[in-house]
Amino acid sequence: MLESLKAGQKVVCTITKEPRGDARDTVMRLMRFDPDHKRALKKAQEHRDATLIIRSRGGRPWAKRVKSSKIVIPNLGTTWNMTWFPHIAPDFKSVASCVEVKPA
């Protein structure tokens, strides 16, 4: 299935089984390619930068950074859209047991 996809083609990905361990991290990374998720992550990052607290620590400025929010959560049945590009095929092959990829 992955071999038939062309670069630049829109695909719909669905989680068919709950990913575990390293597969969970891979699926989260792949989910971040969704334009809506990218937009939300970028907006959250800009908000964290705008509200960054600088305080003195040891006589020098110290930035108190906030942890990033978890925008993408790989739950069973979650669906996302993305543009296909061939160099992520190995990632999709590694999580093929829990993610289904179809052309949009």
C-alpha positions in Angstrom: 0.0 0.0 0.0 2.7 2.5 0.9 4.6 1.9 -2.4 1.5 3.0 -4.4 1.4 6.5 -2.7 3.0 9.4 -4.6 4.9 12.3 -3.0 2.6 15.2 -2.2 -0.5 13.1 -2.1 -2.9 13.6 0.8 -3.4 10.6 3.0 -5.7 9.8 5.9 -4.1 7.8 8.8 -6.1 6.0 11.5 -4.9 4.3 14.7 -6.3 0.8 14.6 -4.6 -0.6 17.7 -3.3 1.1 20.8 0.5 1.7 20.2 2.9 0.8 23.0 6.5 1.8 23.8 8.6 3.2 21.0 5.6 2.8 18.6 3.7 5.3 20.6 6.5 7.9 20.2 6.7 7.2 16.4 2.9 7.6 16.0 3.0 10.9 18.0 5.8 12.1 15.7 3.8 11.1 12.6 0.6 12.8 14.0 2.5 16.1 14.2 2.6 16.3 10.4 -1.1 17.1 10.4 -1.5 20.8 9.5 -4.0 21.4 12.3 -1.7 19.8 14.9 1.3 21.8 13.5 -0.7 25.0 13.8 -1.7 24.2 17.4 1.8 23.3 18.4 3.2 26.5 16.8 0.6 28.6 18.6 1.4 27.0 21.9 5.1 27.5 21.4 4.6 31.2 20.6 2.4 31.6 23.7 5.1 30.0 25.9 7.7 32.3 24.4 5.5 35.4 25.0 4.8 34.5 28.6 8.3 33.4 29.5 9.3 34.3 33.0 12.9 35.7 33.4 14.1 35.9 37.0 17.4 36.3 38.7 19.3 33.2 39.7 22.9 33.5 40.9 23.0 37.1 39.9 22.2 36.4 36.2 19.0 36.2 34.2 17.3 32.7 34.3 14.5 31.7 32.0 11.8 29.6 33.8 10.6 27.5 30.8 7.2 25.8 30.8 6.9 22.2 29.5 5.3 21.9 26.2 1.7 20.7 26.0 0.8 17.3 24.6 -1.3 18.3 21.6 -1.2 14.9 19.9 -2.3 11.9 21.8 -2.3 8.5 20.0 -5.6 6.9 21.2 -7.4 4.1 19.5 -9.5 5.4 16.5 -7.7 8.8 16.2 -7.6 10.0 12.6 -5.3 12.6 11.1 -4.6 14.0 7.6 -1.2 14.7 6.2 0.8 15.0 3.0 2.7 11.9 2.0 6.4 12.0 1.4 8.5 8.9 0.7 11.2 9.4 3.4 8.7 8.7 6.2 7.8 5.3 4.7 10.1 3.4 7.1 8.4 5.1 10.1 5.0 4.0 8.8 6.3 0.4 8.1 7.5 0.2 11.7 4.0 1.1 13.1 2.0 -0.7 10.3 0.5 -3.1 12.9 -1.3 -0.2 14.7 -1.8 2.5 11.9 -3.8 2.3 8.7 -2.9 4.6 5.8 -5.4 5.4 3.0 -5.4 7.9 0.2 -7.6 10.9 1.0 
